[in-house]
Amino acid sequence: MTMIMLKDPQLDRPEARGRREPALEPDPAILCARLRELAFEAHQAVRARDATGRSDFEDLHERMASLRSSLHAQRLDSLAGYVSALERTLC
């Protein structure tokens, strides 16, 4: 009887290799909702920064970078440019 050694699929996951690949979201409604949510949060963050001087928006920047990577991976570069513009408003 011959034994076949199978490779552990967990080791092939990007997180296991130390890098994260963008999550592809094929549903346009979900992409739209994520983009709308980030735009709303960016607007609130800018208003809060103007009122309080707070400028630490690391979580928001990370979520925007994740969405931008996902959009680039799906060849939705015009929407990715919109996310980049949102990020610039936080700087």
C-alpha positions as CSV (number, residue, x, y, z in Angstrom):
1,M,0.0,0.0,0.0
2,T,1.4,3.4,-1.0
3,M,0.9,6.4,1.3
4,I,0.4,9.8,-0.2
5,M,1.5,12.7,1.8
6,L,-0.8,15.6,1.4
7,K,0.3,19.1,1.9
8,D,-1.5,20.9,4.7
9,P,-3.9,23.4,3.0
10,Q,-3.5,25.8,6.0
11,L,0.1,26.4,5.0
12,D,-1.0,27.7,1.6
13,R,-3.2,30.4,3.0
14,P,-1.7,33.9,2.6
15,E,-2.0,34.6,6.3
16,A,0.1,31.5,7.0
17,R,2.8,32.7,4.6
18,G,3.0,36.0,6.4
19,R,1.3,38.2,3.8
20,R,-2.3,39.0,3.2
21,E,-3.9,39.0,-0.2
22,P,-6.9,41.3,-0.8
23,A,-10.3,39.8,-0.3
24,L,-12.2,39.7,-3.5
25,E,-15.8,40.8,-3.2
26,P,-17.8,39.9,-6.3
27,D,-21.1,41.4,-5.0
28,P,-21.3,45.1,-6.2
29,A,-23.8,45.9,-3.5
30,I,-21.4,44.9,-0.7
31,L,-18.5,46.8,-2.4
32,C,-20.8,49.9,-2.6
33,A,-21.8,49.5,1.0
34,R,-18.2,49.3,2.2
35,L,-17.2,52.3,0.1
36,R,-20.2,54.3,1.4
37,E,-19.4,53.4,5.0
38,L,-15.8,54.4,4.6
39,A,-16.8,57.7,3.0
40,F,-19.2,58.5,5.8
41,E,-16.6,57.6,8.4
42,A,-13.9,59.7,6.7
43,H,-16.3,62.6,6.6
44,Q,-17.0,62.2,10.3
45,A,-13.3,61.8,11.1
46,V,-12.5,65.1,9.2
47,R,-15.2,66.9,11.1
48,A,-13.9,65.5,14.4
49,R,-10.4,66.4,13.5
50,D,-11.4,70.0,12.8
51,A,-13.3,70.2,16.1
52,T,-10.9,68.4,18.4
53,G,-7.5,68.2,16.6
54,R,-7.5,64.4,16.8
55,S,-5.6,63.0,13.9
56,D,-5.1,59.3,14.7
57,F,-7.1,57.4,12.2
58,E,-5.0,54.2,11.8
59,D,-7.9,51.8,11.8
60,L,-9.7,53.8,9.1
61,H,-6.5,54.0,7.0
62,E,-6.1,50.2,7.3
63,R,-9.6,49.5,6.2
64,M,-9.3,52.0,3.3
65,A,-6.0,50.3,2.2
66,S,-7.7,46.9,2.3
67,L,-10.6,48.1,0.2
68,R,-8.3,49.8,-2.3
69,S,-6.3,46.6,-2.7
70,S,-9.4,44.6,-3.2
71,L,-10.6,47.1,-5.8
72,H,-7.3,47.0,-7.7
73,A,-7.3,43.2,-7.6
74,Q,-10.8,43.2,-9.3
75,R,-9.6,45.8,-11.8
76,L,-11.9,48.5,-10.5
77,D,-9.2,51.2,-10.6
78,S,-11.5,54.1,-10.8
79,L,-13.2,53.2,-7.5
80,A,-9.7,52.5,-6.0
81,G,-8.8,56.1,-6.9
82,Y,-11.9,57.3,-5.0
83,V,-10.7,55.5,-1.9
84,S,-7.2,57.0,-2.4
85,A,-8.8,60.4,-2.5
86,L,-10.7,59.7,0.7
87,E,-7.4,58.7,2.4
88,R,-5.9,62.0,1.3
89,T,-8.7,63.9,3.1
90,L,-7.5,62.3,6.4
91,C,-3.9,63.5,6.1
